[in-house]
Amino acid sequence: MILGLSSSLKHSSPAEWAKIMADLDAKAVVFPVDCTAGEETIMAYKKAADDAGLIIAEVGVWRNTLAADPAERQKWIDYAVEQLKMADKIGARCCVNVAGTPCGPRWDGGYRGNFSKEIWDETVKMIQEIIDRANPKNTKYSIESMPWMVPTGPDEYLKLMEDVNRPQFGAHLDVVNMITSPQRYFFNDDFLRECFAKLKGKICSCHLKDIKLKEEYTFQLQECACGEGSLDIPLFAKLATEEDKNMPMIIEHLNTDEEYLNSLSFVKKLLNS
């Protein structure tokens, strides 16, 4: 596996960005600009990544492609298509989003309706439209696993892949997002093995963070920085490497450059100990 950061860190040029990442040995990168940046800027970042030996792990969408308002939904589907086209052009491993929802005010929020057959069918149709319109040759489109919208686990992911029925649809594995029960939390080593066994050959990229149990009632879990929780990070890295020696593991959801650098340093020491 290859470590990376979801933050592009502070930089003033594509070359500086790539050098920073290469010097940190954070060689799996999230592409730092989107499809609106213009051809010259996009290709400058791609060249810098290539010259520095970086793997472009992910291009993000992070828009509500299932928005309740039809015009907004189409706007973000169109954006996802353009992001996937860009990802394919620059050779990214995946272009990733979450499913989204029309069921409430938070675009990535948890609602009962997220698990209805209607929303499942709309999710399948939306993914098919994005892939068919972009027609990627080098890049997979993927939906990040989530705690309160599909896919919430490996079996649901396999079913989603079966229904989407497109070879360009891959799995984006965020294990922490799927740890939603005492069984998955306390036996996360078993859950990690289950995820990699069931999704073998289909995983494009992984997110890396940690999770801890809060003391308050009832059962409450909190995402946290690597090392502050109970996730078996060495096993996660081992399984990711067995799946693909170049599997990206992207450290995410921290607040400052310093926090990202500290987390990267911690993970490196942990895996080398």
C-alpha positions in Angstrom: 0.0 0.0 0.0 1.0 3.6 -0.4 0.2 6.3 2.1 -1.3 9.7 1.1 -3.1 12.7 2.5 -6.5 14.1 1.6 -5.1 17.6 2.1 -2.9 19.1 -0.6 -1.0 21.0 2.1 0.0 24.6 1.6 1.8 25.1 -1.7 2.2 27.8 -4.4 2.6 25.7 -7.6 2.1 22.2 -9.0 5.8 21.5 -8.8 6.0 22.5 -5.2 2.9 20.5 -4.3 4.4 17.4 -5.9 7.8 17.8 -4.3 6.2 18.2 -0.8 4.2 15.0 -1.2 7.2 13.1 -2.6 9.5 14.3 0.1 7.0 13.2 2.7 6.7 9.9 1.0 3.0 10.5 0.8 2.9 9.4 -2.8 -0.8 8.5 -3.1 -2.5 11.9 -3.7 -5.9 13.3 -4.0 -5.9 15.5 -7.0 -5.9 19.1 -5.7 -8.0 20.9 -8.4 -11.3 20.1 -10.1 -12.6 20.1 -13.6 -13.3 23.9 -13.5 -9.6 24.7 -13.0 -8.9 24.8 -16.8 -6.9 22.5 -19.0 -3.5 24.2 -18.4 -3.7 24.0 -14.6 -5.1 20.4 -14.6 -2.3 19.2 -16.9 0.3 21.0 -15.0 -0.7 19.2 -11.8 -0.8 15.9 -13.7 2.7 16.5 -15.1 4.0 17.4 -11.6 2.5 14.2 -10.2 4.0 12.1 -12.9 7.4 13.7 -12.7 7.5 13.1 -8.9 6.3 9.5 -9.1 3.0 10.2 -7.4 -0.1 8.0 -7.8 -3.2 10.0 -8.3 -5.5 8.0 -6.1 -8.7 10.0 -6.1 -10.6 12.7 -7.8 -13.5 13.8 -5.5 -17.0 14.8 -6.4 -18.6 15.5 -3.0 -21.9 16.8 -4.4 -25.5 15.6 -3.9 -26.1 13.7 -7.1 -29.5 12.5 -5.6 -30.7 16.0 -4.6 -34.5 16.3 -4.2 -34.7 19.3 -6.6 -34.4 17.9 -10.2 -32.4 20.8 -11.5 -29.9 20.6 -8.6 -29.6 16.8 -9.0 -28.9 17.2 -12.7 -26.4 20.0 -12.1 -24.4 17.7 -9.8 -24.7 14.7 -12.0 -23.2 16.8 -14.8 -20.4 17.9 -12.5 -19.7 14.2 -11.5 -19.5 13.3 -15.2 -17.0 16.1 -15.8 -15.0 15.1 -12.8 -14.9 11.5 -14.0 -13.8 12.6 -17.4 -11.0 14.6 -15.9 -10.0 11.7 -13.6 -9.8 9.4 -16.6 -7.7 11.9 -18.5 -5.2 12.3 -15.7 -5.1 8.5 -14.9 -6.6 8.7 -11.5 -7.4 5.3 -9.9 -10.9 6.4 -9.0 -13.4 9.3 -9.0 -15.3 9.1 -5.8 -18.5 10.4 -4.3 -21.0 9.3 -1.6 -24.5 8.3 -2.8 -26.2 11.5 -1.6 -29.8 11.8 -0.5 -33.1 13.6 -1.4 -34.5 12.8 2.0 -33.5 15.7 4.2 -31.5 19.0 4.6 -28.1 17.4 5.0 -26.8 16.1 1.6 -24.8 13.3 3.2 -27.0 12.8 6.2 -28.8 9.8 7.6 -32.5 9.3 6.9 -34.8 6.4 6.9 -35.6 7.0 3.3 -32.0 6.4 2.3 -32.7 2.7 2.6 -35.9 2.5 0.6 -36.1 0.6 -2.7 -36.9 3.8 -4.5 -33.6 5.5 -3.4 -31.7 2.3 -4.1 -33.0 2.2 -7.7 -32.3 5.9 -8.1 -28.8 5.4 -6.8 -28.2 2.6 -9.3 -29.6 4.7 -12.2 -27.5 7.8 -11.2 -24.3 5.8 -11.1 -25.1 4.2 -14.5 -25.7 7.6 -16.0 -22.5 9.1 -14.8 -20.4 6.1 -16.0 -22.2 5.8 -19.3 -21.9 9.5 -20.1 -18.2 9.8 -19.1 -17.2 6.4 -20.5 -13.9 6.2 -18.7 -11.2 3.9 -20.0 -8.6 4.2 -17.2 -10.5 5.2 -14.0 -13.2 3.6 -11.9 -16.2 5.5 -10.6 -16.8 4.7 -7.0 -19.2 5.4 -4.1 -17.6 5.6 -0.7 -18.9 3.3 1.9 -21.0 5.2 4.5 -22.6 4.6 7.9 -26.1 5.8 7.0 -26.5 5.5 3.2 -25.6 2.8 0.8 -23.3 1.0 0.8 -23.0 0.4 4.6 -21.2 -2.9 4.4 -19.4 -5.3 2.0 -22.5 -7.3 1.1 -24.4 -4.1 0.2 -21.5 -3.0 -1.9 -21.5 -6.3 -3.8 -25.2 -6.0 -4.4 -24.8 -2.4 -5.6 -22.0 -3.5 -8.0 -24.2 -6.2 -9.3 -27.2 -3.9 -9.9 -25.0 -1.1 -11.5 -23.5 -3.8 -13.8 -20.7 -1.6 -15.2 -17.1 -2.7 -15.3 -16.0 0.9 -14.6 -17.6 0.8 -11.2 -15.2 0.1 -8.4 -15.2 -0.1 -4.6 -13.9 2.7 -2.4 -13.2 1.3 1.1 -13.7 3.5 4.1 -13.8 0.8 6.8 -14.4 3.3 9.7 -17.5 4.6 8.0 -18.9 1.0 8.1 -18.1 0.3 11.7 -21.6 1.0 13.1 -22.2 -1.8 15.6 -20.5 -3.3 18.7 -19.6 -6.4 16.7 -17.8 -4.4 14.0 -16.2 -2.2 16.5 -14.8 -4.7 19.0 -14.0 -7.2 16.3 -12.8 -4.8 13.7 -10.0 -7.2 12.8 -12.6 -9.7 11.7 -14.5 -7.0 9.9 -11.4 -5.9 8.0 -10.8 -9.4 6.8 -14.4 -9.8 5.8 -14.3 -6.5 3.7 -11.1 -7.5 1.9 -12.3 -11.1 1.3 -15.6 -10.1 -0.1 -14.4 -7.1 -2.2 -11.3 -8.8 -3.4 -10.2 -7.5 -6.8 -12.7 -4.6 -6.7 -11.1 -2.0 -4.3 -9.7 1.1 -5.9 -8.6 3.2 -2.9 -9.0 3.3 0.9 -9.5 6.0 3.5 -7.4 5.9 6.7 -8.5 7.2 10.0 -9.5 5.7 13.4 -12.6 5.2 15.6 -13.2 5.2 19.3 -16.1 4.3 21.6 -17.5 7.2 23.7 -18.3 6.6 27.3 -21.7 8.2 27.2 -24.9 6.1 26.7 -26.1 4.8 24.4 -23.6 3.1 21.9 -21.8 6.1 20.4 -18.8 6.0 18.1 -16.5 8.9 17.2 -14.2 9.2 14.2 -10.7 10.3 15.3 -7.1 10.6 14.2 -5.0 7.5 13.7 -3.8 6.1 17.0 -6.6 7.7 19.1 -9.0 4.8 18.5 -9.2 1.0 18.3 -8.9 0.3 14.6 -6.3 -2.4 13.8 -4.3 -0.1 11.5 -1.4 -2.6 10.9 -3.9 -5.3 9.8 -5.7 -2.8 7.6 -2.4 -1.9 5.9 -1.4 -5.6 5.6 -4.7 -6.5 3.9 -4.5 -3.5 1.6 -1.0 -4.4 0.5 -2.0 -8.0 -0.1 -4.9 -6.7 -2.2 -2.6 -4.4 -4.2 1.0 -3.3 -3.4 0.1 0.1 -4.8 -3.2 0.4 -2.9 -3.7 4.1 -1.8 -4.5 4.6 1.9 -5.5 8.2 2.2 -5.4 9.9 5.7 -8.4 12.2 5.9 -10.7 14.4 8.0 -8.0 16.4 10.0 -8.1 20.2 10.4 -4.6 21.6 9.8 -1.5 20.8 7.9 0.3 20.1 11.2 -2.3 17.5 12.1 -1.9 15.8 8.8 1.8 15.7 9.1 1.6 14.4 12.7 -0.8 11.7 11.6 1.4 10.7 8.7 4.4 10.4 10.9 2.5 8.3 13.5 1.2 5.9 10.9 4.7 5.5 9.4 6.2 4.8 12.8 3.4 2.3 13.6 3.8 0.4 10.4 7.6 0.3 10.7 7.7 -0.8 14.3 
